[in-house]
Amino acid sequence: MTPGGSGAGVVEVDRPRRPGPSRGHGPAKDGVGLRWKVLGRNRRTIALDLSAPGGPALAARAARPGPVAPVP
């Protein structure tokens, strides 16, 4: 079970121009990988370059007020 599947509010931070690899694994339906439809359920995704100036600060600001926990 994923945190999003348990009702947690999950925001995934993807790199611009290179989203996470789970989006393209396996068969797809309607242009979206079926694995991603399961793993990404109830997640909100933003594209943010953490190596850009101000990127980490923006990520920290976007994560407030809730706790942040890395999810594979």
Buried (B, 14 or more C-beta within 10 A) or exposed (E): EBEBEEEBEBBBBBEEEEBBEBBEEEEBEEEEBEBBEEBBEEBEBEEBBEEEEEEEEBBEEEEEEEEEEEEE
